[in-house]
Amino acid sequence: SFLQASADLAIAASSDAGADDDGVTVVLSKGSSSPYLVPSFVRVSYVSEENEKVAKWRMHGDFFHPAAWEICKDSFDMSWIPGSLSGHGGVTPACHGEKDCGQWWVYFAEEQMPTSPEVYANEVTPPLVQGGSNYIWMLTERQRQEIVKVKVCVHAAGDDKSAKNKCGDFPQAVIPLGDLESFLMNFTPNTALGKKHSASRFPGYSRAEEREKDREAVKERKQLKDQEDIEKALFDYTIYPAALFHKDATIKAARARDFALAGTKSDAVGPQKVKSAYYDVTITKPREATSAWCQAISRKGLCTLYADYFRSFEDKRCMEACGMSKNWSDIGSVKSEL
């Protein structure tokens, strides 16, 4: 999965995909101004409802669930990278002139925040890749050479800020949406899950003010009156279930594209033009069996294992689940299972 994702990013940098100024499309190139992206990992542990009461409400009924504790829904953004699909062997592009061809990527906006005592080690030795894990990581030889080149340049520059600025940017951590679960690495024992983050070192630190405003708004509306467990689960949680990570990432990507197409502001409620066929459902319009089947394929890493088939574009039923559908599903197209 790591090699496939790395090949996808390399192919994207060599493609001639055009820019789309919609706020979410990131075009890679061979130029020095192009962001240098490296697939990264997130640690997860299996947590049960028995040993984490706050997790109970967020488990959606599942008894045993993999969950991260170093990230939350505010730790990442979503980006569409055109041309980021490599073909057979990882050396040829898979798009071949296909319109809106590429895939969605989870783009880490924050550092991953471990709990103590690891937090102190993290402060002394920052991750090699911005937003990446300091404990589980992988690099290709080409990526290693680029990182070493920048590190040596920064060291040689010393206190000269102008010289440091010319060294280039450090690489940025990303994960392909269609193969997200493959980058969630199991960590045992799960002793970290019962601990709280320190006040200044918690996931979502970059959006702390917005989160506090949301909490105050909920209190004012008395939506969670006498339901402290649910309020804590929403705002003070120490774990982030893997299934919720996949859902949040998909919804973020769908909404970002929806805002671009509809021309609305990001505070609009619900989809306007396009939606996620799997997650944007209601009771009266249930999910199709096919979309659930595709979702299961994605969660098991089969979008990458059978990349040659899914990237042939002959069967487009699982494009969304594999993170390869730029425009998602039209808001008006609701199919019936009957």
C-alpha positions in Angstrom: 0.0 0.0 0.0 2.8 2.4 0.9 4.7 1.7 -2.4 1.4 2.0 -4.4 0.6 5.4 -2.8 4.2 6.6 -3.3 4.0 5.6 -7.0 0.7 7.4 -7.3 2.2 10.6 -6.0 5.2 10.3 -8.3 3.0 9.8 -11.3 0.9 12.8 -10.3 4.1 14.9 -10.2 5.0 13.8 -13.7 1.5 14.3 -15.2 0.3 17.4 -17.0 -2.9 17.7 -15.1 -4.3 21.3 -15.2 -5.0 23.3 -12.1 -8.5 23.8 -10.8 -8.9 26.8 -8.4 -11.5 25.3 -6.1 -9.7 25.3 -2.8 -9.3 21.5 -2.6 -7.4 20.5 -5.8 -3.6 20.2 -5.3 -1.6 19.9 -8.5 1.8 18.2 -8.1 4.7 19.0 -10.5 8.4 18.6 -10.7 9.0 22.2 -9.8 10.5 23.3 -6.5 7.3 25.1 -5.5 5.3 21.8 -5.7 4.4 20.3 -2.3 6.5 17.2 -1.5 4.0 14.5 -0.2 4.9 11.3 1.6 2.3 8.6 2.6 2.3 8.3 6.4 0.8 6.2 9.1 -1.5 6.6 12.2 -1.3 4.4 15.2 -4.4 2.6 16.3 -5.2 0.2 19.2 -8.2 -2.1 19.7 -10.5 -0.7 22.4 -13.6 -2.3 23.8 -16.7 -0.7 25.3 -15.7 -2.3 28.6 -12.4 -0.4 29.2 -13.3 3.0 27.7 -16.7 4.5 28.8 -16.4 7.6 26.7 -15.8 5.5 23.6 -19.0 3.6 24.2 -21.3 6.1 22.6 -19.0 6.6 19.6 -18.7 2.9 18.8 -22.1 2.7 17.0 -22.7 -0.6 18.7 -19.4 -2.3 17.7 -17.9 -4.2 20.7 -14.3 -4.1 19.7 -12.9 -1.4 17.5 -9.6 0.0 16.2 -9.2 3.6 17.3 -6.5 6.3 17.1 -5.6 8.6 20.0 -3.1 11.0 18.3 -5.5 12.5 15.8 -9.2 13.7 15.6 -11.5 15.1 12.9 -9.8 18.5 13.1 -6.3 17.1 12.5 -6.7 16.8 8.7 -8.0 18.3 5.5 -8.9 16.7 2.2 -7.3 17.3 -1.1 -8.0 16.1 -4.7 -4.7 15.4 -6.6 -5.3 15.0 -10.3 -3.4 12.3 -12.1 -2.5 10.6 -8.9 -3.2 7.0 -10.2 -0.3 4.8 -11.3 -0.9 2.0 -13.7 0.6 -1.5 -14.0 3.9 -1.8 -12.2 3.6 1.7 -10.7 5.6 3.3 -13.5 2.9 4.3 -16.0 -0.1 6.7 -15.5 -3.5 5.0 -15.3 -5.5 8.0 -16.4 -4.8 8.0 -20.1 -6.8 11.2 -20.8 -9.7 10.1 -18.5 -11.7 13.2 -17.4 -11.4 14.3 -13.7 -9.0 11.4 -13.1 -7.1 11.2 -9.8 -7.9 10.4 -6.2 -8.7 12.0 -2.8 -6.0 12.3 -0.2 -6.1 12.9 3.6 -3.8 15.8 4.1 -2.5 16.2 7.7 -2.9 19.8 8.9 -1.5 19.1 12.4 1.2 17.0 14.1 0.0 13.8 15.5 -0.3 14.3 19.3 0.8 11.4 21.5 0.1 11.2 25.2 2.7 11.3 27.9 5.4 10.1 28.3 5.8 9.9 24.5 4.8 13.5 24.1 8.1 14.7 25.5 10.2 12.6 23.0 8.0 14.0 20.2 8.9 17.6 21.2 12.6 16.9 21.1 12.6 14.9 17.9 10.0 16.2 15.5 8.6 13.7 12.9 10.6 13.4 9.6 7.4 14.2 7.7 5.2 17.1 8.8 2.0 15.7 10.2 3.3 12.1 10.1 3.8 9.6 12.9 7.0 9.7 14.8 6.8 6.1 15.8 5.7 4.2 12.6 7.0 5.5 9.3 8.4 4.4 6.0 10.4 6.0 3.2 11.5 5.0 -0.2 15.1 5.6 -1.2 14.1 8.6 -3.3 12.1 10.1 -0.4 15.0 9.5 2.0 17.4 11.3 -0.3 15.1 14.4 -0.6 14.6 14.5 3.2 18.4 14.2 3.9 19.2 16.9 1.3 16.8 19.4 3.1 18.1 18.4 6.6 21.7 18.9 5.6 20.9 22.2 4.0 19.1 23.4 7.1 22.0 22.3 9.4 24.6 24.0 7.1 22.5 27.3 7.2 22.8 27.5 10.9 21.1 30.7 12.1 20.8 32.2 8.7 17.1 32.4 8.0 17.4 33.5 4.4 19.6 30.5 3.7 17.2 28.2 5.5 14.3 29.4 3.3 16.1 28.3 0.2 16.5 24.7 1.5 13.0 23.8 0.4 10.0 22.5 2.4 9.9 19.5 4.6 7.7 16.7 3.2 4.0 16.6 4.1 2.1 13.6 5.4 -0.8 12.2 3.3 -3.0 9.1 3.1 -5.0 7.9 0.1 -8.8 7.9 1.1 -9.5 4.8 -0.9 -6.9 2.8 1.1 -7.1 4.6 4.4 -7.3 1.5 6.7 -4.0 0.2 5.3 -2.2 3.2 6.9 -3.7 2.6 10.3 -1.1 0.6 12.1 -2.0 -1.6 15.1 -0.1 -0.7 18.3 0.0 -3.0 21.3 -0.4 -2.8 24.3 -3.2 -0.2 24.3 -2.1 1.5 27.5 -2.1 4.9 25.8 -5.9 4.8 25.3 -6.8 5.6 28.9 -4.7 8.7 29.2 -5.7 12.3 28.5 -3.6 14.7 26.4 -1.8 17.5 28.1 -3.6 20.9 27.9 -1.5 22.3 25.1 -0.8 19.1 23.2 -4.1 17.7 22.1 -5.5 16.7 18.6 -7.4 19.5 17.1 -5.1 22.2 18.6 -5.2 24.2 15.4 -9.0 24.7 15.7 -9.3 24.9 19.5 -11.3 28.2 19.4 -13.9 26.9 16.9 -14.3 23.7 18.9 -14.9 25.7 22.1 -17.5 27.9 20.3 -19.3 24.7 19.1 -19.4 23.4 22.6 -20.8 26.7 23.9 -23.5 26.7 21.2 -24.5 23.2 22.2 -24.8 24.2 25.8 -26.8 27.3 25.0 -29.3 25.2 22.9 -29.4 22.7 25.8 -29.1 19.9 23.2 -27.1 17.7 25.6 -28.7 18.6 28.9 -28.1 15.9 31.5 -26.0 13.9 29.0 -22.5 14.6 30.1 -21.1 11.3 28.7 -22.2 12.3 25.2 -20.8 15.8 25.6 -17.5 14.4 26.7 -17.4 11.9 23.9 -18.0 14.8 21.4 -15.5 17.3 22.8 -13.1 15.6 25.3 -12.6 12.3 23.6 -9.2 10.6 23.8 -9.8 8.1 21.0 -10.9 8.3 17.4 -12.5 5.1 15.9 -11.1 4.1 12.5 -14.6 3.8 11.0 -15.3 7.4 12.1 -12.1 8.5 10.6 -13.1 7.0 7.3 -16.6 8.6 7.5 -15.3 12.1 8.5 -12.7 12.0 5.7 -15.3 11.0 3.1 -17.8 13.6 4.2 -15.1 16.3 4.3 -14.1 15.5 0.8 -17.7 15.4 -0.5 -18.5 18.7 1.2 -15.4 20.4 -0.1 -16.3 19.5 -3.6 -19.9 20.4 -3.0 -19.0 23.9 -1.9 -16.8 24.3 -5.0 -19.6 23.2 -7.4 -22.4 25.1 -5.6 -20.4 28.2 -4.9 -21.7 28.3 -1.3 -19.8 29.1 1.8 -18.5 26.3 4.0 -21.1 27.0 6.7 -23.9 25.6 4.5 -25.8 22.8 6.2 -25.9 19.5 4.2 -25.1 18.8 0.6 -26.2 21.2 -2.1 -25.1 19.7 -5.4 -23.2 16.4 -4.8 -23.1 13.9 -1.9 -21.5 10.7 -0.7 -23.6 7.8 -1.9 -22.7 5.7 1.1 -22.7 8.2 4.0 -25.3 10.8 2.9 -28.4 8.6 3.4 -31.7 8.9 5.1 -34.2 6.4 6.5 -36.6 6.7 3.6 -33.8 6.4 1.0 -31.6 3.4 2.2 -28.2 2.4 0.9 -27.9 0.3 -2.1 -26.3 -3.1 -1.6 -23.6 -2.2 -4.1 -22.4 0.8 -2.2 -22.0 -1.2 1.0 -20.2 -3.9 -0.9 -17.8 -1.3 -2.4 -17.3 0.2 1.1 -16.3 -3.2 2.4 -13.8 -3.6 -0.5 -12.2 -0.3 0.3 -11.9 -1.0 4.1 -10.1 -4.3 3.4 -7.5 -2.6 1.2 -8.8 -4.3 -2.0 -8.9 -1.0 -4.0 -5.1 -1.2 -3.9 -4.7 -5.0 -4.1 -6.8 -5.1 -7.3 -5.7 -1.7 -8.5 -5.2 -2.9 -12.1 -8.9 -3.8 -12.2 -10.4 -0.7 -10.5 -8.1 1.7 -12.4 -9.1 0.3 -15.8 -12.3 2.4 -15.5 -14.4 -0.4 -17.1 -16.3 -1.0 -13.8 -17.1 2.4 -12.1 -19.4 1.1 -9.4 -16.7 1.4 -6.7 -15.1 4.7 -7.8 -16.4 6.6 -4.8 -15.4 4.0 -2.2 -11.9 3.8 -3.7 -11.6 7.6 -3.5 -11.4 8.1 -7.2 -14.6 10.0 -7.8 -13.9 13.8 -7.9 -17.6 14.9 -8.2 -19.1 12.2 -6.0 -22.8 11.5 -6.6 -25.4 13.9 -7.9 -27.7 15.0 -5.1 -30.8 14.1 -7.3 -29.7 10.6 -8.2 -31.2 8.3 -5.6 -31.5 4.7 -6.7 -34.0 2.3 -5.3 -33.1 -1.2 -4.2 -36.6 -2.4 -5.2 
